[in-house]
Structures are given as structure tokens and as C-alpha cells.
Amino acid sequence: MEGAERPDFAGWWKAGARPGQVGPAGILRHVDSRTDLPCCVGFRRLQRGDDVHVDRAKRHDGPIEVTGDGTYEMKAAFPSDLVDHPSLERELRLVTCQDPIDPGAGHYRDNLVVFAAQAT
């Protein structure tokens, strides 16, 4: 993943589409870190029909809008098949950490995935 080495940067999944290209583009970011304010907390407030703006996605025709979301246990139930399914549409998968924090491991236990696609 591009950008994964810095918790204060968003990265995209290199094996998928880039934002603005046809196919699912995965954008991943930590919700926060010890040195960074919460960035992706806003993902939690996105609702079906909300527009999503990504600088690299400006090259497409029409808005990208939220189509749904889900919370998934990181290691046991992450929906790889949903996040990376083939598509002929411009789509985004916004992935970040989700409560609760696992006190034993010291990190978030779950992932939030926001699904978005080019509006029709």
C-alpha cells in the first residue's frame, strides 16, 4: 500500500485501481495515531448518498457518492471479496480503524469500510 509507512497519510491499495480510474480504489488511513489528530473520524458520519471528494478522483465524470458502509472485525471478518471485487465503474473503498480498542494489543480491533461509487 502506498503511504502505509506514515500513519498521518492516507494510502491507496497499489494492486487496485487508483482513485478516479475504473474499478475499486482502496484508500486506507489510520483513524488517528499518538501524534496525529483524528483524520478519518469523518468517515463514521458518512451516509448513503453523501458525496466523497478525492483530489485524484477529479478526472471522472460525475460525483462519487456513498452507497453503504460496514464494520468488520480486522482479522476474522474483513470483507476482502467486497473491497476488491472487479467492477467496470469508478468506485472507492474508504478503510479506517473502528472502535473498540483492544486493550491487550493497544490498537483498534475493527475496520470501518465506506463503499462509494460514481453516481448514476
Backbone as JSON, one array per atom type, in Angstrom:
{
  "sequence": "MEGAERPDFAGWWKAGARPGQVGPAGILRHVDSRTDLPCCVGFRRLQRGDDVHVDRAKRHDGPIEVTGDGTYEMKAAFPSDLVDHPSLERELRLVTCQDPIDPGAGHYRDNLVVFAAQAT",
  "N": [[0.85, -1.18, 0.0], [0.62, 2.16, -0.89], [1.89, 4.82, 1.01], [1.59, 3.64, 3.5], [3.58, 3.56, 5.39], [3.5, 5.85, 6.91], [1.58, 6.99, 9.47], [0.12, 9.33, 9.42], [-0.68, 9.86, 6.88], [-2.88, 9.21, 4.16], [-3.23, 6.23, 2.25], [-3.23, 4.4, -0.84], [-4.43, 1.32, -2.09], [-2.16, -0.39, -3.87], [-2.46, -2.54, -5.68], [-4.96, -2.31, -6.69], [-7.34, -0.22, -8.47], [-6.47, 3.21, -9.13], [-7.59, 6.14, -7.4], [-10.25, 7.61, -9.19], [-9.94, 6.1, -11.46], [-11.37, 3.42, -13.43], [-12.87, 0.79, -11.65], [-12.48, -0.66, -8.31], [-11.05, 1.51, -6.03], [-8.96, 1.44, -3.33], [-8.7, 3.29, -0.45], [-6.83, 3.88, 2.32], [-6.43, 4.62, 5.77], [-5.14, 5.35, 8.97], [-7.3, 5.99, 11.7], [-6.47, 7.66, 13.68], [-3.46, 8.58, 15.49], [-0.73, 8.35, 17.83], [0.5, 10.79, 17.55], [-1.03, 12.31, 15.88], [-3.96, 14.11, 15.05], [-7.39, 12.99, 15.02], [-8.24, 11.99, 11.83], [-9.8, 10.5, 10.03], [-12.16, 10.22, 11.32], [-14.4, 11.43, 10.37], [-15.27, 9.67, 8.42], [-17.0, 8.01, 9.74], [-19.31, 9.45, 9.91], [-20.33, 9.56, 7.39], [-23.01, 9.03, 5.13], [-25.34, 7.06, 3.2], [-25.62, 8.3, -0.06], [-24.16, 10.65, 0.38], [-21.7, 12.84, -0.99], [-18.35, 12.09, -1.98], [-15.14, 13.39, -2.02], [-12.11, 13.17, -3.62], [-8.91, 14.21, -4.34], [-7.45, 13.0, -6.51], [-9.54, 11.9, -7.84], [-10.8, 13.75, -9.38], [-10.82, 13.64, -12.09], [-12.9, 12.26, -13.17], [-16.21, 11.74, -14.57], [-18.86, 13.15, -13.09], [-20.19, 12.9, -9.71], [-18.79, 11.01, -6.93], [-20.46, 8.92, -4.8], [-21.55, 7.9, -1.54], [-22.47, 4.56, -1.04], [-22.91, 2.72, 0.9], [-21.9, 1.18, 4.04], [-19.83, -0.61, 6.39], [-18.88, -2.35, 9.39], [-16.16, -4.29, 10.3], [-14.6, -7.06, 11.8], [-11.19, -6.91, 12.2], [-9.18, -9.05, 11.65], [-10.61, -11.43, 11.44], [-12.99, -11.11, 9.94], [-12.7, -9.4, 7.76], [-13.88, -7.96, 4.79], [-12.62, -8.9, 2.17], [-13.45, -9.82, -0.35], [-15.56, -8.08, -0.94], [-14.35, -5.58, -0.86], [-12.44, -5.65, -2.86], [-13.67, -6.49, -5.24], [-14.12, -7.14, -8.77], [-14.93, -4.47, -11.0], [-16.63, -2.42, -13.36], [-17.08, 0.16, -12.98], [-16.33, 3.44, -11.58], [-15.16, 3.33, -8.43], [-14.88, 3.68, -4.85], [-13.26, 2.56, -1.88], [-13.21, 3.33, 1.29], [-11.21, 2.91, 3.98], [-10.72, 2.55, 7.4], [-9.72, 2.57, 10.89], [-11.8, 1.27, 13.53], [-13.69, 1.62, 16.52], [-14.05, -0.99, 18.98], [-11.08, -0.3, 21.01], [-8.6, -2.71, 21.4], [-7.53, -3.59, 24.44], [-5.41, -5.27, 25.21], [-3.78, -5.52, 22.95], [-3.45, -2.89, 22.24], [-4.44, -1.49, 20.04], [-6.94, -0.58, 17.56], [-9.65, -2.82, 17.15], [-11.41, -3.35, 15.06], [-12.37, -2.68, 11.59], [-13.64, 0.02, 9.69], [-15.4, 0.19, 6.74], [-16.18, 2.21, 4.1], [-18.24, 2.3, 1.37], [-18.25, 3.56, -1.89], [-19.42, 4.91, -5.0], [-19.44, 5.94, -8.48], [-21.92, 8.26, -9.1], [-25.09, 7.61, -10.57]],
  "CA": [[0.0, 0.0, 0.0], [1.31, 3.44, -0.91], [1.61, 5.69, 2.15], [1.35, 2.88, 4.74], [4.65, 3.76, 6.36], [3.23, 7.07, 7.68], [0.2, 6.94, 9.96], [-0.56, 10.61, 9.2], [-1.02, 9.97, 5.47], [-3.73, 8.17, 3.56], [-2.57, 5.48, 1.19], [-4.16, 3.63, -1.65], [-4.01, -0.06, -2.32], [-1.48, -0.35, -5.17], [-2.9, -3.6, -6.59], [-6.28, -1.96, -7.21], [-7.41, 1.0, -9.28], [-6.16, 4.46, -8.44], [-8.8, 6.97, -7.35], [-10.61, 8.23, -10.45], [-9.91, 5.11, -12.52], [-12.42, 2.4, -13.39], [-12.57, -0.27, -10.7], [-12.49, -0.24, -6.91], [-9.83, 2.1, -5.48], [-8.96, 1.36, -1.87], [-7.98, 4.35, 0.25], [-6.71, 3.4, 3.69], [-5.76, 5.54, 6.67], [-5.42, 5.21, 10.39], [-8.25, 6.99, 12.17], [-5.66, 8.57, 14.47], [-2.21, 8.0, 15.97], [-0.27, 9.03, 19.05], [0.98, 12.13, 17.24], [-1.88, 12.92, 14.86], [-5.37, 14.26, 15.4], [-8.26, 12.11, 14.22], [-8.47, 12.44, 10.45], [-10.85, 9.75, 9.34], [-13.37, 10.11, 12.14], [-15.49, 11.85, 9.5], [-15.79, 8.5, 7.7], [-18.09, 7.44, 10.55], [-20.51, 10.26, 9.73], [-20.82, 9.48, 6.02], [-24.26, 8.29, 4.97], [-25.72, 6.76, 1.82], [-25.97, 9.49, -0.84], [-23.19, 11.72, 0.57], [-20.62, 12.91, -1.97], [-16.98, 11.9, -1.5], [-14.22, 14.11, -2.9], [-10.72, 12.77, -3.53], [-8.23, 15.01, -5.35], [-7.12, 12.22, -7.71], [-10.78, 11.47, -8.49], [-11.41, 14.87, -10.09], [-10.79, 13.41, -13.53], [-14.04, 11.45, -13.6], [-17.44, 12.45, -14.9], [-19.9, 12.98, -12.09], [-19.75, 12.71, -8.32], [-18.69, 9.72, -6.27], [-21.3, 9.04, -3.61], [-21.58, 6.76, -0.62], [-23.52, 3.58, -1.31], [-23.09, 1.91, 2.09], [-20.72, 1.0, 4.89], [-19.88, -1.77, 7.27], [-17.81, -2.53, 10.36], [-15.7, -5.67, 10.18], [-13.5, -7.44, 12.68], [-9.99, -6.81, 11.35], [-8.51, -10.25, 11.2], [-11.5, -12.57, 11.23], [-14.14, -10.92, 9.04], [-12.5, -8.31, 6.79], [-14.56, -8.38, 3.56], [-11.74, -8.75, 1.01], [-14.21, -10.02, -1.59], [-16.36, -6.87, -1.21], [-13.47, -4.43, -1.04], [-11.63, -5.78, -4.07], [-14.37, -7.18, -6.33], [-13.97, -6.48, -10.06], [-16.01, -3.55, -11.33], [-16.43, -1.57, -14.53], [-17.46, 1.51, -12.53], [-15.38, 4.12, -10.71], [-15.61, 3.09, -7.06], [-13.93, 3.9, -3.75], [-13.39, 1.85, -0.62], [-12.52, 4.1, 2.32], [-11.0, 1.97, 5.07], [-10.03, 3.09, 8.57], [-9.91, 1.82, 12.13], [-13.1, 1.48, 14.18], [-13.77, 1.16, 17.91], [-13.33, -0.64, 20.2], [-9.65, -0.57, 21.1], [-8.24, -3.94, 22.1], [-6.58, -3.13, 25.45], [-4.24, -6.13, 25.24], [-2.91, -5.24, 21.8], [-3.22, -1.46, 22.15], [-4.89, -0.92, 18.78], [-8.34, -0.81, 17.25], [-9.93, -4.2, 16.79], [-12.25, -3.47, 13.87], [-12.23, -1.74, 10.47], [-14.81, 0.6, 9.05], [-15.27, 0.31, 5.28], [-17.23, 3.0, 3.45], [-18.31, 1.97, -0.05], [-18.75, 4.69, -2.69], [-19.36, 4.65, -6.45], [-19.86, 7.05, -9.31], [-23.38, 8.43, -9.11], [-25.7, 7.36, -11.88]],
  "C": [[0.88, 1.23, 0.0], [0.93, 4.24, 0.32], [1.48, 4.97, 3.47], [2.41, 3.13, 5.79], [4.45, 5.0, 7.23], [1.79, 7.07, 8.16], [-0.58, 8.23, 9.74], [-0.91, 10.84, 7.73], [-2.0, 8.88, 5.08], [-2.93, 7.48, 2.48], [-3.61, 4.79, 0.34], [-3.55, 2.26, -1.9], [-3.47, -0.15, -3.74], [-1.97, -1.4, -6.16], [-4.28, -3.31, -7.19], [-6.19, -0.73, -8.11], [-6.94, 2.18, -8.45], [-7.45, 5.27, -8.4], [-9.03, 7.7, -8.67], [-10.58, 7.27, -11.63], [-11.1, 4.16, -12.37], [-11.95, 1.28, -12.48], [-12.55, 0.25, -9.28], [-11.11, 0.27, -6.48], [-9.93, 2.05, -3.96], [-8.11, 2.46, -1.28], [-8.01, 4.0, 1.73], [-5.97, 4.44, 4.53], [-6.12, 5.17, 8.09], [-6.39, 6.3, 10.8], [-7.53, 8.05, 12.99], [-4.34, 7.88, 14.8], [-1.81, 8.74, 17.23], [0.12, 10.47, 18.78], [0.07, 12.89, 16.28], [-3.32, 13.0, 15.35], [-6.21, 13.33, 14.55], [-8.55, 12.72, 12.85], [-9.7, 11.79, 9.87], [-12.07, 9.52, 10.2], [-14.58, 10.51, 11.31], [-16.07, 10.72, 8.67], [-17.02, 7.96, 8.42], [-19.39, 8.2, 10.36], [-21.07, 10.2, 8.31], [-22.07, 8.6, 5.95], [-24.52, 8.07, 3.48], [-26.17, 8.05, 1.13], [-25.02, 10.66, -0.65], [-22.14, 11.67, -0.53], [-19.27, 12.75, -1.28], [-16.07, 12.57, -2.5], [-12.79, 13.66, -2.6], [-10.0, 13.49, -4.65], [-7.95, 14.24, -6.63], [-8.39, 11.82, -8.47], [-11.44, 12.6, -9.28], [-11.49, 14.66, -11.59], [-11.99, 12.62, -14.02], [-15.24, 12.32, -13.93], [-18.48, 12.15, -13.83], [-19.36, 12.68, -10.71], [-19.62, 11.24, -7.93], [-19.53, 9.85, -5.01], [-21.33, 7.74, -2.82], [-22.76, 5.86, -0.95], [-23.78, 2.69, -0.1], [-21.83, 1.86, 2.92], [-20.89, -0.25, 5.73], [-18.7, -1.76, 8.22], [-17.46, -4.0, 10.39], [-14.55, -5.92, 11.14], [-12.26, -7.61, 11.82], [-9.51, -8.15, 10.81], [-9.47, -11.37, 10.81], [-12.55, -12.34, 10.14], [-13.95, -9.79, 8.04], [-13.04, -8.76, 5.43], [-13.73, -8.18, 2.29], [-12.51, -8.88, -0.3], [-15.07, -8.82, -1.93], [-15.48, -5.67, -1.54], [-12.78, -4.47, -2.4], [-12.35, -6.49, -5.21], [-14.18, -6.43, -7.65], [-15.19, -5.59, -10.35], [-15.65, -2.76, -12.57], [-16.83, -0.13, -14.24], [-16.31, 2.12, -11.73], [-15.91, 4.01, -9.28], [-14.49, 3.38, -6.07], [-14.27, 2.98, -2.6], [-12.56, 2.63, 0.38], [-12.42, 3.22, 3.56], [-10.23, 2.66, 6.18], [-10.32, 2.21, 9.77], [-11.27, 2.19, 12.75], [-13.03, 0.94, 15.61], [-14.34, -0.24, 17.97], [-11.83, -0.88, 20.06], [-9.45, -1.85, 21.9], [-7.19, -3.57, 23.14], [-5.32, -3.99, 25.52], [-3.26, -5.82, 24.13], [-2.59, -3.76, 21.66], [-3.59, -0.84, 20.81], [-6.37, -1.24, 18.56], [-8.54, -2.24, 16.77], [-10.61, -4.33, 15.43], [-11.86, -2.46, 12.79], [-13.6, -1.24, 10.07], [-14.51, 0.69, 7.57], [-16.46, 1.09, 4.77], [-17.13, 2.71, 1.96], [-18.9, 3.17, -0.79], [-18.56, 4.36, -4.17], [-19.79, 5.9, -7.2], [-21.38, 7.1, -9.36], [-23.91, 8.21, -10.52], [-26.8, 8.35, -12.17]]
}
